[in-house]
Amino acid sequence: MNHEVKSAGRILDILEYMTTLRDGVSLSQVMRDLGFPKSSTHGLLQTLMARGHVVQNSAGKYILVEASRRGFPFRRNEEPLVVLAMPFMQQLRDRCGETVLLATMNANCDIRRLAKCVSHHPVRYDVNMDSAIVPYCTAIGRVLLAHGAEEAVEAYLARTTFLSYTRFTVTNRDQIRRLLIKVRRDGYAVNDQEFVTGSTGLAAPLFDAGGEAVAAVNLGTLTSRYLARREELLLMLRDTADQISQSLGSLSEDPRRDPVAGREQEPRREPDRR
């Protein structure tokens, strides 16, 4: 067996091993459990980190990115974003105690989750990484639509059948357009029980060096906890989004945010339209 084949096998061994773990694992533990030498084990873990499948926590332990439990989920241009964003997402999760998600949108306005850091609360918000995202009535969807190409977004709105998932879901096309304008102006979106009753999401865009919104970060929580801490949660989310954007090369905390609107209170829930 040549060196390349052996390395490929060890990479797969490490991935399979880490799918069985929920907590972080040290380099020495990986070496001990798999019987690999230190030099190659460290190199393989560094490769997995560079490709966005593994991250290190503050204690230096290695953790498998949640999405990688189902294989190799990332396209090449998504790997650097996941690697960069995950430490900030973990910090936000640990600060606020709630679940944090990262997602992108393609030219057809299809949204794809890239990573998540799940809350440690016994009762918490969580989502299957492969489940569909409905852009028009989710916080992360509205943020990405609000910053998407105008023609693509109009095509999405024209072809979409707007369903009521809860009694709070906004399904009027013109009202959704107005909401997207507000989201773009304010620099964040709030989905207050429009997709799942009892669940509230907050999302903010991530900007690259060219000022383009390349992704969005979402904070998901129970509505009861959101109502008790809404200003605090929103501030922490936006601070994290600004930090990630700056790490991506953005020169300002949000190049398209209206400085006055950005200080407004979060919008009230829309009334029942059914």
N, C-alpha and C positions, 0 to 999 in steps of 0.2 A: 504494500500500500504506500503510495507516494505521500509527500508532505501535504500537498493541497487537499487530497482526499481525507487524510487524517484530520486536518484542521476543520474541514467541512463537517465531518462526523462529530467532532467535539463541540462545534457551535450548536449543532442540533441537540447533542446531549445536554448542554447547558440550558438551552431553551426548554427542553422537556422537563428537566430537573426543576427549573424555576417556576414552571406552571403549577407545580405541586405546593408552592410556598405562598403564603400571604404576607409574611413579614420580610424585612430586609435580611440579606445574607452576606456575611463577610467573605473576603477573598479566601481566607484560611479555611472557612467552612466549605466553600465550593471545592477547594483543593482536596480537603479531607473526604468529603462525601463522594466525589467523582474520581479521586485518585489521579488527578492531573498535576503535572509539575507547575511550580509557581510562575515561571516566565511565560509559558504558553497560556495559562489560565488568565493571568492579568491581561495579556494581549487580546485574548478572545473577548473578555468582558469589555475592554476598551472599544473593540470593534462594534460590539452590540450597542454600546452607549452612543457611539458616533452615528450609527444607523437608526437610532431612535427607539430601540427595543428595550433598553435597560437604562435606568437612571440611578444615581447615588443620592441617598438622603443625607441629612446633616450629620449623621453619625458615620458616614462613609460606607454604609452597607448598600448592596446592590438590590434593586427592586425591578421586577419585570413590569413594563408599561402594560396597563390593563388590556389594551386592544391586541397586544401581541400574544395573548393567551389563545387566540384563534388563528395564529399563523403569522404571515408577513403582511401586515395591513397597509403599509405606507408606500405611496409613490415617492420617487426619488426627491422631488421638490418639496415634499412634506416632511421628510426626515429632519432637516435642520430646524424647522419650525418646532417640531415636537421636542427635540433635544433642548432647544433654547427655552421654550415655554414651561416645560414640566417643573423645574425647580420653583418658578414663580407660582405655578398652580398649587404645588404642595404647600408653599408658604401661606397662600391665601386660604387653602383648606384648613390648615392648622390654626390660623388666626381667627377665622370666622366660625369654624366647626361645621361648615356645610360642603356639599359636593360641588366640584368645579369641573367644567367641561371645556374642551377646545374643539372648534369645528371650522371648516372652510366651505366655500360654495363654488361650483363650476359655472361655465357660461350658460348652462341650461337652468340655472337656479336650483340645482340639486345640491343638498347639503350633506356633508360627510363628517361624522365625528372622528377625531383623530386621537384623543386621549381623554382620560378622566381621572380625577382624584376623589375617591368616595369618602363621604363624611363618616366619622367614627361614632356618630350618635346611634343608639339602639334603634330608633325610629328615624329614618332618613330618606332623602330623595336619592334615587338611583335609576339607571336606565341601561337597557341593553345597547351596546355600542352599534349593533347592526340594525336596530329598529329604525323605522322611517322617521324623518323629521318633517313636520308640516311647517313650511316657512312662514305662512301668513299669520299663524296664531301661536308662535313660540317666540320667546325673547331673542334667542340666537338667530332664528330665521329672519326676524324683522330687522335686526342689526345688519345682517349680510345683504338683505334686499335693499335696505336704505342706502347702502354704499355700493350697490351693484350698478352695472352698466344700464342706462336708462332703457335702451331698446330691449335688452334681455328681460328686465323686470316687467316692462309693459307686456311682453309676450307671455311671461309667466302668469300675470294677472288676467290676461285675456283667455288663456286656456284652462285656468284652474276652476274647478267646482268647489265653492266655499261651503264647507260642512260645519255644523254646530257640534263641537265635541262636548261642550258643557253649556250651561245657560248663560255663561259670560262670553262665549266666543263671538268675536266681531266677524260678520260674514258679508257686510256691505262693501263692495269693491271700492267705491269712492271714499268711504270712511277709512279703509285700509290704506289707500294712497295718502290720505291726510296723516295717518299715524306714521307712515314711513318718512314723511317730511319732518314730522316732529322728532322722530328718532334720530334722523341725520342731524338736525339742528341741536338737539340736546346732548348727543354723544352717548346715549344708552337707550335700552329698551327694557320694559317691565311687562312680563306676561303674568297677570294675576288670575290664575285659575281658568284660563281660556282653553287649555288643552287637557288638563287633568284637575278635577275638583280637589281642593286642598293642597295644591302644589303651586308654587310661585317661582318664576325664573327671572333673573336679571342678566343682561348681557351688554358687553361693550366691544367696540371694534379694536383690531390690532392693525397698526399702520406700519408700512415698510419705509425705507429711505426715500422712496419716490412719492410718499403721501397716499399710497393706495391701501385700501383696507384688504388685507390678505387673509384674514381669519377673524374669529370672534371668540371671546372667552365668556363663559356662562356660569353663573352661580345659581344652583338649584336648591330649594329648601321647602319645608312645610310652610303653608300660608300662615299658620299661627305664629311660627318663629319669625317669619318675615315681618308681620305686622308689629311685633314687639321691637324689632331692630332695623327697620327699613332704611333709615338714613345712614346708620353705621355700616350696614351691609353694602349699600350702594357706594359709599365712599371707599371702602376696602376694595371692591371690585374695580372701580375706576382707577384707583391708585395702581393696582396690579396691571391693568390694561396699559396704563401709561408706561410702567416700567418695562413691560415686554416690548411695547412699541419702540421705546428708546433703545432697547437692546437690539432691535431689528434695524436700527439706524434712523428712525424717525427723529426729526430735529425738534419737535414740540410734543407736548403730551397728547394732543389730538389736533392735527392740522386743520380739521374742518369743523371744529366745535365752535358754536356761537358762545363767546365768553359770558354773555348775560344769561342765555338760556341754559347754559351748563350749570348754573347755580340754582336753577329752579327746583322746587320740590318735585318728587317723582309723580307722574300723572295719575289721576284717579282712575279706578277701574271704569271701563265703559259700561253703561247700563245694558240690561238684558234686551237684545234686539229681536228675540224670537216672537 
